[in-house]
Amino acid sequence: MPFSPPIRVLVVGSPGYLSKNGVPSVPDDLHRHQCIRSRLPSGSLYPWEFERAGQTVIINPRGQLTLDNNLMVAAAISGADSVWVSVW
């Protein structure tokens, strides 16, 4: 049984980063970007999951930073990398 409404997730990046590195248009494009990762309490890296028209794509993008959600947004705004964040 769901305990919350669906959570929308966005990939965001600073205008400077996206201008320099290009704007990804599909999830596979993220393999060519430096992404900010999130680590689960278990220690594993959180995979990025996308869904469209019932099709799910899970990727594990590369990245040099691993942060929590609040620090991820701050780093993306500062131009560090692109980041996957939850939107409630």
N, C-alpha and C positions, 0 to 999 in steps of 0.2 A: 504494500500500500504506500503510495507516495506521501511524503511528509512535507513537501513544499511544491509550489508551482514550478513548471519548467524554468531552468536557468539559462538565460541567453549569455553566450560567450562571444567576445570580440577579440580580434587581433588588432592591436593598435601600435603605432610608432610615431615618433616625432616627425614633423614636416622635414627637418633636415636629414634625418636618417632615410626617410622614404625618397626624398629627392636624390640623394646620393646612391641608394641601393635599389631603387625601383619599388613599385607597389605590387605586392603579391596579389594575384587574382584568383588562384585556386590553392588549396592546401599544399599540393606538391611543390609549389613555388617557394614555400617556406624552407625547404631543404637548402636553398641558395642564400639564406639569410642567417645572421646571428640572432638567436632568439633568447629571451630571458626565461629560464626554466623554473619550475616550482617543485620542491621536494616534499613528498608525503611523509607523515609521521613514521611510516615503516622504513623510511630511508630511500625508497625508490623514487625515481623522477616521474612526475605526473605527465602522462601522455596527452597530447592535444587531440581532441576528438571533434570531428565535424560531421554534421548530418544534413543532407538535402534530399528531398523527395524519397525518404525512406532508406537512402544509402548512407552508410557510416564509413568514414575514413579516419583512421587513427595514425598519427605520425609522431615521431620522436625527433623534433628538430634539434639542430646543434646550437650550442650557445655557451658562452664563457661565464655567464652569471646565473646563479640559482638563488632566488629570493622568495619572500612571502608576497602575498597579493598587493599590500600597500606599498612596499618597496619596489615591486615590479612596475607599478604605475608611475611612481616618482622617477625611476630610472628611464622609462620610456619617454616621459615628458622631457627629460634632460637630454635626450638624443642618444642614449646608450644603444639600444637595440629595439627589435620588435617584440611584443609581449602578448600573451593570451590571457585575458582577464574575465572574471565572472561579472555579470551585470544582473542584479536582483530587481 
